Amino acid sequence: MSKDDNIISLIDDNGKEQKFEVMATFDIEEDEYAVLFPLTKEESEDGAYILRIEYDENGDFVLVNIEDEEELENAVSVYEAIVDEML
């Protein structure tokens, strides 16, 4: 797998395309999550994004913002634990 296989494009709220590298995916119970890092310098200053992975009626994955603060905090904690284990 090449690095380009981990690059995805998302459209922001303003209709502007942004490119991200998928750095990791992980599961918490029944839910799947993806950790994305922006490839543009302006966006990269914001750090990583963690989004929930869901699937549409065709079985294609869809990345969804995590609205629930507790769910987001849990996802961040799990990702940080994964990173700590790798170091």
Gaussian input, Z-matrix of N, CA and C with variables (Angstrom, degrees):
# hf/3-21g

backbone

0 1
 N
 C     1     B1
 C     2     B2     1     A1
 N     3     B3     2     A2     1     D1
 C     4     B4     3     A3     2     D2
 C     5     B5     4     A4     3     D3
 N     6     B6     5     A5     4     D4
 C     7     B7     6     A6     5     D5
 C     8     B8     7     A7     6     D6
 N     9     B9     8     A8     7     D7
 C    10    B10     9     A9     8     D8
 C    11    B11    10    A10     9     D9
 N    12    B12    11    A11    10    D10
 C    13    B13    12    A12    11    D11
 C    14    B14    13    A13    12    D12
 N    15    B15    14    A14    13    D13
 C    16    B16    15    A15    14    D14
 C    17    B17    16    A16    15    D15
 N    18    B18    17    A17    16    D16
 C    19    B19    18    A18    17    D17
 C    20    B20    19    A19    18    D18
 N    21    B21    20    A20    19    D19
 C    22    B22    21    A21    20    D20
 C    23    B23    22    A22    21    D21
 N    24    B24    23    A23    22    D22
 C    25    B25    24    A24    23    D23
 C    26    B26    25    A25    24    D24
 N    27    B27    26    A26    25    D25
 C    28    B28    27    A27    26    D26
 C    29    B29    28    A28    27    D27
 N    30    B30    29    A29    28    D28
 C    31    B31    30    A30    29    D29
 C    32    B32    31    A31    30    D30
 N    33    B33    32    A32    31    D31
 C    34    B34    33    A33    32    D32
 C    35    B35    34    A34    33    D33
 N    36    B36    35    A35    34    D34
 C    37    B37    36    A36    35    D35
 C    38    B38    37    A37    36    D36
 N    39    B39    38    A38    37    D37
 C    40    B40    39    A39    38    D38
 C    41    B41    40    A40    39    D39
 N    42    B42    41    A41    40    D40
 C    43    B43    42    A42    41    D41
 C    44    B44    43    A43    42    D42
 N    45    B45    44    A44    43    D43
 C    46    B46    45    A45    44    D44
 C    47    B47    46    A46    45    D45
 N    48    B48    47    A47    46    D46
 C    49    B49    48    A48    47    D47
 C    50    B50    49    A49    48    D48
 N    51    B51    50    A50    49    D49
 C    52    B52    51    A51    50    D50
 C    53    B53    52    A52    51    D51
 N    54    B54    53    A53    52    D52
 C    55    B55    54    A54    53    D53
 C    56    B56    55    A55    54    D54
 N    57    B57    56    A56    55    D55
 C    58    B58    57    A57    56    D56
 C    59    B59    58    A58    57    D57
 N    60    B60    59    A59    58    D58
 C    61    B61    60    A60    59    D59
 C    62    B62    61    A61    60    D60
 N    63    B63    62    A62    61    D61
 C    64    B64    63    A63    62    D62
 C    65    B65    64    A64    63    D63
 N    66    B66    65    A65    64    D64
 C    67    B67    66    A66    65    D65
 C    68    B68    67    A67    66    D66
 N    69    B69    68    A68    67    D67
 C    70    B70    69    A69    68    D68
 C    71    B71    70    A70    69    D69
 N    72    B72    71    A71    70    D70
 C    73    B73    72    A72    71    D71
 C    74    B74    73    A73    72    D72
 N    75    B75    74    A74    73    D73
 C    76    B76    75    A75    74    D74
 C    77    B77    76    A76    75    D75
 N    78    B78    77    A77    76    D76
 C    79    B79    78    A78    77    D77
 C    80    B80    79    A79    78    D78
 N    81    B81    80    A80    79    D79
 C    82    B82    81    A81    80    D80
 C    83    B83    82    A82    81    D81
 N    84    B84    83    A83    82    D82
 C    85    B85    84    A84    83    D83
 C    86    B86    85    A85    84    D84
 N    87    B87    86    A86    85    D85
 C    88    B88    87    A87    86    D86
 C    89    B89    88    A88    87    D87
 N    90    B90    89    A89    88    D88
 C    91    B91    90    A90    89    D89
 C    92    B92    91    A91    90    D90
 N    93    B93    92    A92    91    D91
 C    94    B94    93    A93    92    D92
 C    95    B95    94    A94    93    D93
 N    96    B96    95    A95    94    D94
 C    97    B97    96    A96    95    D95
 C    98    B98    97    A97    96    D96
 N    99    B99    98    A98    97    D97
 C   100   B100    99    A99    98    D98
 C   101   B101   100   A100    99    D99
 N   102   B102   101   A101   100   D100
 C   103   B103   102   A102   101   D101
 C   104   B104   103   A103   102   D102
 N   105   B105   104   A104   103   D103
 C   106   B106   105   A105   104   D104
 C   107   B107   106   A106   105   D105
 N   108   B108   107   A107   106   D106
 C   109   B109   108   A108   107   D107
 C   110   B110   109   A109   108   D108
 N   111   B111   110   A110   109   D109
 C   112   B112   111   A111   110   D110
 C   113   B113   112   A112   111   D111
 N   114   B114   113   A113   112   D112
 C   115   B115   114   A114   113   D113
 C   116   B116   115   A115   114   D114
 N   117   B117   116   A116   115   D115
 C   118   B118   117   A117   116   D116
 C   119   B119   118   A118   117   D117
 N   120   B120   119   A119   118   D118
 C   121   B121   120   A120   119   D119
 C   122   B122   121   A121   120   D120
 N   123   B123   122   A122   121   D121
 C   124   B124   123   A123   122   D122
 C   125   B125   124   A124   123   D123
 N   126   B126   125   A125   124   D124
 C   127   B127   126   A126   125   D125
 C   128   B128   127   A127   126   D126
 N   129   B129   128   A128   127   D127
 C   130   B130   129   A129   128   D128
 C   131   B131   130   A130   129   D129
 N   132   B132   131   A131   130   D130
 C   133   B133   132   A132   131   D131
 C   134   B134   133   A133   132   D132
 N   135   B135   134   A134   133   D133
 C   136   B136   135   A135   134   D134
 C   137   B137   136   A136   135   D135
 N   138   B138   137   A137   136   D136
 C   139   B139   138   A138   137   D137
 C   140   B140   139   A139   138   D138
 N   141   B141   140   A140   139   D139
 C   142   B142   141   A141   140   D140
 C   143   B143   142   A142   141   D141
 N   144   B144   143   A143   142   D142
 C   145   B145   144   A144   143   D143
 C   146   B146   145   A145   144   D144
 N   147   B147   146   A146   145   D145
 C   148   B148   147   A147   146   D146
 C   149   B149   148   A148   147   D147
 N   150   B150   149   A149   148   D148
 C   151   B151   150   A150   149   D149
 C   152   B152   151   A151   150   D150
 N   153   B153   152   A152   151   D151
 C   154   B154   153   A153   152   D152
 C   155   B155   154   A154   153   D153
 N   156   B156   155   A155   154   D154
 C   157   B157   156   A156   155   D155
 C   158   B158   157   A157   156   D156
 N   159   B159   158   A158   157   D157
 C   160   B160   159   A159   158   D158
 C   161   B161   160   A160   159   D159
 N   162   B162   161   A161   160   D160
 C   163   B163   162   A162   161   D161
 C   164   B164   163   A163   162   D162
 N   165   B165   164   A164   163   D163
 C   166   B166   165   A165   164   D164
 C   167   B167   166   A166   165   D165
 N   168   B168   167   A167   166   D166
 C   169   B169   168   A168   167   D167
 C   170   B170   169   A169   168   D168
 N   171   B171   170   A170   169   D169
 C   172   B172   171   A171   170   D170
 C   173   B173   172   A172   171   D171
 N   174   B174   173   A173   172   D172
 C   175   B175   174   A174   173   D173
 C   176   B176   175   A175   174   D174
 N   177   B177   176   A176   175   D175
 C   178   B178   177   A177   176   D176
 C   179   B179   178   A178   177   D177
 N   180   B180   179   A179   178   D178
 C   181   B181   180   A180   179   D179
 C   182   B182   181   A181   180   D180
 N   183   B183   182   A182   181   D181
 C   184   B184   183   A183   182   D182
 C   185   B185   184   A184   183   D183
 N   186   B186   185   A185   184   D184
 C   187   B187   186   A186   185   D185
 C   188   B188   187   A187   186   D186
 N   189   B189   188   A188   187   D187
 C   190   B190   189   A189   188   D188
 C   191   B191   190   A190   189   D189
 N   192   B192   191   A191   190   D190
 C   193   B193   192   A192   191   D191
 C   194   B194   193   A193   192   D192
 N   195   B195   194   A194   193   D193
 C   196   B196   195   A195   194   D194
 C   197   B197   196   A196   195   D195
 N   198   B198   197   A197   196   D196
 C   199   B199   198   A198   197   D197
 C   200   B200   199   A199   198   D198
 N   201   B201   200   A200   199   D199
 C   202   B202   201   A201   200   D200
 C   203   B203   202   A202   201   D201
 N   204   B204   203   A203   202   D202
 C   205   B205   204   A204   203   D203
 C   206   B206   205   A205   204   D204
 N   207   B207   206   A206   205   D205
 C   208   B208   207   A207   206   D206
 C   209   B209   208   A208   207   D207
 N   210   B210   209   A209   208   D208
 C   211   B211   210   A210   209   D209
 C   212   B212   211   A211   210   D210
 N   213   B213   212   A212   211   D211
 C   214   B214   213   A213   212   D212
 C   215   B215   214   A214   213   D213
 N   216   B216   215   A215   214   D214
 C   217   B217   216   A216   215   D215
 C   218   B218   217   A217   216   D216
 N   219   B219   218   A218   217   D217
 C   220   B220   219   A219   218   D218
 C   221   B221   220   A220   219   D219
 N   222   B222   221   A221   220   D220
 C   223   B223   222   A222   221   D221
 C   224   B224   223   A223   222   D222
 N   225   B225   224   A224   223   D223
 C   226   B226   225   A225   224   D224
 C   227   B227   226   A226   225   D225
 N   228   B228   227   A227   226   D226
 C   229   B229   228   A228   227   D227
 C   230   B230   229   A229   228   D228
 N   231   B231   230   A230   229   D229
 C   232   B232   231   A231   230   D230
 C   233   B233   232   A232   231   D231
 N   234   B234   233   A233   232   D232
 C   235   B235   234   A234   233   D233
 C   236   B236   235   A235   234   D234
 N   237   B237   236   A236   235   D235
 C   238   B238   237   A237   236   D236
 C   239   B239   238   A238   237   D237
 N   240   B240   239   A239   238   D238
 C   241   B241   240   A240   239   D239
 C   242   B242   241   A241   240   D240
 N   243   B243   242   A242   241   D241
 C   244   B244   243   A243   242   D242
 C   245   B245   244   A244   243   D243
 N   246   B246   245   A245   244   D244
 C   247   B247   246   A246   245   D245
 C   248   B248   247   A247   246   D246
 N   249   B249   248   A248   247   D247
 C   250   B250   249   A249   248   D248
 C   251   B251   250   A250   249   D249
 N   252   B252   251   A251   250   D250
 C   253   B253   252   A252   251   D251
 C   254   B254   253   A253   252   D252
 N   255   B255   254   A254   253   D253
 C   256   B256   255   A255   254   D254
 C   257   B257   256   A256   255   D255
 N   258   B258   257   A257   256   D256
 C   259   B259   258   A258   257   D257
 C   260   B260   259   A259   258   D258

   B1=1.4596
   B2=1.5232
   B3=1.3051
   B4=1.4582
   B5=1.5253
   B6=1.3059
   B7=1.4612
   B8=1.5309
   B9=1.3391
   B10=1.4587
   B11=1.5241
   B12=1.3251
   B13=1.4641
   B14=1.5304
   B15=1.3207
   B16=1.4603
   B17=1.5172
   B18=1.3240
   B19=1.4609
   B20=1.5325
   B21=1.3333
   B22=1.4606
   B23=1.5265
   B24=1.3133
   B25=1.4635
   B26=1.5127
   B27=1.3138
   B28=1.4619
   B29=1.5165
   B30=1.3092
   B31=1.4586
   B32=1.5245
   B33=1.3392
   B34=1.4637
   B35=1.5264
   B36=1.3215
   B37=1.4610
   B38=1.5262
   B39=1.3362
   B40=1.4628
   B41=1.5287
   B42=1.3364
   B43=1.4449
   B44=1.5178
   B45=1.3284
   B46=1.4615
   B47=1.5325
   B48=1.3326
   B49=1.4597
   B50=1.5251
   B51=1.3211
   B52=1.4638
   B53=1.5220
   B54=1.3221
   B55=1.4603
   B56=1.5228
   B57=1.3428
   B58=1.4493
   B59=1.5154
   B60=1.3300
   B61=1.4515
   B62=1.5201
   B63=1.3253
   B64=1.4624
   B65=1.5244
   B66=1.3364
   B67=1.4636
   B68=1.5241
   B69=1.3275
   B70=1.4626
   B71=1.5189
   B72=1.3084
   B73=1.4599
   B74=1.5180
   B75=1.3287
   B76=1.4614
   B77=1.5140
   B78=1.3280
   B79=1.4617
   B80=1.5170
   B81=1.3224
   B82=1.4591
   B83=1.5183
   B84=1.3098
   B85=1.4560
   B86=1.5272
   B87=1.3240
   B88=1.4675
   B89=1.5308
   B90=1.3322
   B91=1.4579
   B92=1.5209
   B93=1.3457
   B94=1.4567
   B95=1.5272
   B96=1.3204
   B97=1.4591
   B98=1.5221
   B99=1.3358
   B100=1.4638
   B101=1.5208
   B102=1.3228
   B103=1.4614
   B104=1.5232
   B105=1.3172
   B106=1.4605
   B107=1.5190
   B108=1.3401
   B109=1.4585
   B110=1.5186
   B111=1.3276
   B112=1.4710
   B113=1.5234
   B114=1.3136
   B115=1.4583
   B116=1.5189
   B117=1.3369
   B118=1.4654
   B119=1.5166
   B120=1.3217
   B121=1.4623
   B122=1.5288
   B123=1.3388
   B124=1.4723
   B125=1.5367
   B126=1.3244
   B127=1.4625
   B128=1.5232
   B129=1.3277
   B130=1.4564
   B131=1.5223
   B132=1.3354
   B133=1.4577
   B134=1.5240
   B135=1.3380
   B136=1.4592
   B137=1.5191
   B138=1.3279
   B139=1.4577
   B140=1.5101
   B141=1.3166
   B142=1.4662
   B143=1.5207
   B144=1.3243
   B145=1.4603
   B146=1.5244
   B147=1.3121
   B148=1.4595
   B149=1.5214
   B150=1.3279
   B151=1.4588
   B152=1.5241
   B153=1.3203
   B154=1.4666
   B155=1.5163
   B156=1.3341
   B157=1.4533
   B158=1.5221
   B159=1.3145
   B160=1.4639
   B161=1.5214
   B162=1.3170
   B163=1.4565
   B164=1.5251
   B165=1.3391
   B166=1.4592
   B167=1.5300
   B168=1.3191
   B169=1.4647
   B170=1.5253
   B171=1.3462
   B172=1.4665
   B173=1.5291
   B174=1.3295
   B175=1.4569
   B176=1.5124
   B177=1.3424
   B178=1.4608
   B179=1.5211
   B180=1.3460
   B181=1.4659
   B182=1.5214
   B183=1.3301
   B184=1.4583
   B185=1.5255
   B186=1.3286
   B187=1.4615
   B188=1.5217
   B189=1.3351
   B190=1.4533
   B191=1.5283
   B192=1.3343
   B193=1.4632
   B194=1.5208
   B195=1.3245
   B196=1.4629
   B197=1.5189
   B198=1.3233
   B199=1.4621
   B200=1.5300
   B201=1.3335
   B202=1.4588
   B203=1.5332
   B204=1.3334
   B205=1.4588
   B206=1.5265
   B207=1.3268
   B208=1.4661
   B209=1.5342
   B210=1.3297
   B211=1.4641
   B212=1.5252
   B213=1.3283
   B214=1.4603
   B215=1.5253
   B216=1.3256
   B217=1.4669
   B218=1.5206
   B219=1.3198
   B220=1.4555
   B221=1.5311
   B222=1.3240
   B223=1.4602
   B224=1.5260
   B225=1.3227
   B226=1.4662
   B227=1.5283
   B228=1.3228
   B229=1.4681
   B230=1.5173
   B231=1.3311
   B232=1.4682
   B233=1.5242
   B234=1.3324
   B235=1.4628
   B236=1.5300
   B237=1.3183
   B238=1.4601
   B239=1.5281
   B240=1.3361
   B241=1.4513
   B242=1.5349
   B243=1.3424
   B244=1.4661
   B245=1.5237
   B246=1.3294
   B247=1.4664
   B248=1.5216
   B249=1.3317
   B250=1.4733
   B251=1.5248
   B252=1.3374
   B253=1.4596
   B254=1.5208
   B255=1.3134
   B256=1.4686
   B257=1.5163
   B258=1.3148
   B259=1.4719
   B260=1.4954
   A1=108.73
   A2=116.43
   A3=120.57
   A4=109.92
   A5=115.02
   A6=120.01
   A7=110.84
   A8=117.39
   A9=120.86
   A10=112.10
   A11=117.83
   A12=120.75
   A13=111.25
   A14=116.79
   A15=121.64
   A16=112.97
   A17=118.33
   A18=122.34
   A19=108.79
   A20=115.29
   A21=120.36
   A22=108.64
   A23=115.52
   A24=121.77
   A25=108.64
   A26=116.09
   A27=122.62
   A28=108.35
   A29=116.33
   A30=122.03
   A31=108.08
   A32=116.77
   A33=119.70
   A34=110.90
   A35=116.26
   A36=121.95
   A37=113.09
   A38=116.40
   A39=121.03
   A40=112.22
   A41=117.70
   A42=121.99
   A43=113.83
   A44=116.88
   A45=121.65
   A46=109.36
   A47=115.89
   A48=120.94
   A49=109.89
   A50=116.04
   A51=122.49
   A52=108.09
   A53=117.29
   A54=121.52
   A55=109.36
   A56=114.68
   A57=122.01
   A58=109.77
   A59=115.56
   A60=120.52
   A61=108.16
   A62=115.78
   A63=120.78
   A64=106.20
   A65=115.52
   A66=120.68
   A67=112.54
   A68=116.34
   A69=119.35
   A70=109.51
   A71=115.05
   A72=121.78
   A73=106.35
   A74=115.82
   A75=120.15
   A76=109.07
   A77=114.95
   A78=122.28
   A79=110.24
   A80=114.83
   A81=122.62
   A82=105.26
   A83=115.22
   A84=121.55
   A85=109.35
   A86=118.81
   A87=122.49
   A88=113.45
   A89=117.99
   A90=121.69
   A91=111.91
   A92=115.82
   A93=123.05
   A94=108.32
   A95=115.36
   A96=121.11
   A97=110.19
   A98=115.87
   A99=122.49
   A100=108.58
   A101=115.50
   A102=121.93
   A103=107.16
   A104=115.89
   A105=122.00
   A106=110.99
   A107=115.98
   A108=121.88
   A109=108.20
   A110=117.87
   A111=120.86
   A112=110.77
   A113=116.00
   A114=120.64
   A115=112.73
   A116=117.60
   A117=119.68
   A118=109.65
   A119=115.44
   A120=120.36
   A121=112.18
   A122=116.71
   A123=119.57
   A124=110.75
   A125=114.80
   A126=120.21
   A127=111.77
   A128=118.53
   A129=121.08
   A130=112.23
   A131=116.80
   A132=119.80
   A133=111.55
   A134=117.36
   A135=121.26
   A136=112.23
   A137=118.33
   A138=122.08
   A139=111.82
   A140=115.17
   A141=121.88
   A142=110.97
   A143=113.90
   A144=122.19
   A145=107.53
   A146=116.36
   A147=121.08
   A148=107.14
   A149=115.75
   A150=121.94
   A151=109.33
   A152=116.03
   A153=120.82
   A154=108.61
   A155=116.22
   A156=122.31
   A157=107.93
   A158=115.64
   A159=121.65
   A160=107.13
   A161=116.75
   A162=121.04
   A163=109.76
   A164=115.61
   A165=120.04
   A166=110.08
   A167=116.20
   A168=121.81
   A169=113.01
   A170=117.57
   A171=121.89
   A172=112.23
   A173=116.16
   A174=119.96
   A175=113.71
   A176=116.88
   A177=120.97
   A178=109.50
   A179=115.68
   A180=117.25
   A181=111.10
   A182=114.09
   A183=123.54
   A184=106.48
   A185=117.01
   A186=120.95
   A187=108.79
   A188=115.44
   A189=121.63
   A190=109.46
   A191=116.42
   A192=120.29
   A193=109.62
   A194=115.64
   A195=120.98
   A196=107.18
   A197=116.38
   A198=121.67
   A199=112.29
   A200=116.23
   A201=121.09
   A202=109.82
   A203=116.82
   A204=121.45
   A205=112.34
   A206=116.74
   A207=120.51
   A208=110.70
   A209=116.69
   A210=120.34
   A211=110.20
   A212=117.30
   A213=121.15
   A214=111.00
   A215=117.10
   A216=120.58
   A217=111.00
   A218=117.21
   A219=121.53
   A220=110.32
   A221=117.28
   A222=121.41
   A223=111.03
   A224=117.24
   A225=121.14
   A226=109.87
   A227=117.43
   A228=121.42
   A229=111.88
   A230=116.45
   A231=120.18
   A232=110.15
   A233=117.60
   A234=120.42
   A235=110.64
   A236=118.06
   A237=120.87
   A238=111.41
   A239=117.44
   A240=121.59
   A241=110.87
   A242=116.31
   A243=120.62
   A244=110.08
   A245=116.73
   A246=121.20
   A247=110.06
   A248=117.63
   A249=121.13
   A250=111.39
   A251=117.26
   A252=120.28
   A253=111.58
   A254=116.36
   A255=120.39
   A256=112.61
   A257=118.13
   A258=121.80
   A259=112.89
   D1=128.98
   D2=178.65
   D3=-88.92
   D4=164.93
   D5=178.54
   D6=-59.13
   D7=-34.66
   D8=-179.51
   D9=-63.04
   D10=-24.06
   D11=177.60
   D12=-65.50
   D13=-20.05
   D14=-178.70
   D15=-98.23
   D16=7.84
   D17=-178.72
   D18=-98.47
   D19=128.24
   D20=176.85
   D21=-128.63
   D22=157.43
   D23=175.98
   D24=-112.99
   D25=135.18
   D26=176.17
   D27=-125.86
   D28=151.15
   D29=177.06
   D30=-100.89
   D31=125.94
   D32=-179.67
   D33=-81.11
   D34=-179.26
   D35=-177.49
   D36=-61.86
   D37=-22.02
   D38=-179.86
   D39=-93.65
   D40=5.55
   D41=179.61
   D42=81.38
   D43=9.87
   D44=-178.99
   D45=-90.90
   D46=133.59
   D47=179.11
   D48=-77.68
   D49=134.22
   D50=177.02
   D51=-125.87
   D52=138.76
   D53=177.18
   D54=-100.48
   D55=139.53
   D56=-179.10
   D57=-133.65
   D58=150.61
   D59=170.21
   D60=-101.40
   D61=129.36
   D62=175.98
   D63=-80.49
   D64=108.78
   D65=-176.63
   D66=-86.09
   D67=-29.55
   D68=-177.72
   D69=-164.14
   D70=155.06
   D71=167.72
   D72=-131.37
   D73=149.33
   D74=179.96
   D75=-156.64
   D76=161.08
   D77=-179.93
   D78=-110.62
   D79=145.38
   D80=167.98
   D81=-130.01
   D82=109.70
   D83=-175.59
   D84=53.24
   D85=-118.31
   D86=-176.20
   D87=-87.97
   D88=-10.45
   D89=-174.20
   D90=-99.02
   D91=148.84
   D92=175.69
   D93=-113.04
   D94=146.65
   D95=-179.02
   D96=-133.78
   D97=153.66
   D98=175.94
   D99=-125.79
   D100=140.78
   D101=175.92
   D102=-106.61
   D103=120.67
   D104=-176.33
   D105=-116.81
   D106=138.32
   D107=173.20
   D108=-116.22
   D109=127.52
   D110=178.80
   D111=-65.13
   D112=145.48
   D113=178.73
   D114=-91.89
   D115=-17.20
   D116=179.10
   D117=-85.13
   D118=143.73
   D119=-176.33
   D120=-60.27
   D121=-41.98
   D122=-177.86
   D123=-61.24
   D124=-44.30
   D125=-177.43
   D126=-75.12
   D127=-30.47
   D128=-174.99
   D129=-66.05
   D130=-20.94
   D131=177.90
   D132=-67.07
   D133=-20.34
   D134=178.23
   D135=-78.29
   D136=-12.26
   D137=-179.86
   D138=86.12
   D139=-158.88
   D140=-175.36
   D141=-83.45
   D142=157.77
   D143=173.99
   D144=-118.77
   D145=137.57
   D146=173.30
   D147=-113.53
   D148=122.94
   D149=-179.05
   D150=-124.69
   D151=149.03
   D152=176.44
   D153=-82.23
   D154=139.96
   D155=177.15
   D156=-95.71
   D157=123.95
   D158=174.63
   D159=-125.07
   D160=168.98
   D161=-178.63
   D162=-124.00
   D163=137.89
   D164=179.14
   D165=-84.56
   D166=-176.62
   D167=-176.50
   D168=-63.57
   D169=-19.00
   D170=178.49
   D171=-92.89
   D172=-1.33
   D173=-178.48
   D174=84.98
   D175=5.77
   D176=177.21
   D177=-81.97
   D178=142.67
   D179=-179.32
   D180=-77.64
   D181=148.05
   D182=178.41
   D183=-131.17
   D184=133.18
   D185=177.35
   D186=-93.27
   D187=130.73
   D188=-173.32
   D189=-124.19
   D190=134.94
   D191=173.59
   D192=-60.84
   D193=144.39
   D194=177.15
   D195=-91.53
   D196=110.25
   D197=-177.07
   D198=-84.87
   D199=-31.32
   D200=-176.93
   D201=-79.30
   D202=120.14
   D203=-175.41
   D204=-62.70
   D205=-38.24
   D206=179.32
   D207=-65.71
   D208=-41.58
   D209=177.77
   D210=-63.03
   D211=-42.68
   D212=179.29
   D213=-63.31
   D214=-45.83
   D215=178.80
   D216=-60.06
   D217=-39.80
   D218=178.55
   D219=-64.85
   D220=-44.16
   D221=179.41
   D222=-63.11
   D223=-41.94
   D224=178.30
   D225=-62.86
   D226=-43.99
   D227=179.90
   D228=-61.42
   D229=-43.77
   D230=178.99
   D231=-64.33
   D232=-44.52
   D233=179.47
   D234=-62.42
   D235=-43.27
   D236=178.49
   D237=-61.54
   D238=-38.07
   D239=177.24
   D240=-64.68
   D241=-39.61
   D242=177.85
   D243=-63.07
   D244=-44.85
   D245=179.90
   D246=-63.38
   D247=-42.84
   D248=179.39
   D249=-60.83
   D250=-38.25
   D251=178.97
   D252=-67.00
   D253=-30.79
   D254=-179.07
   D255=-76.15
   D256=-21.73
   D257=-177.07
   D258=-85.18

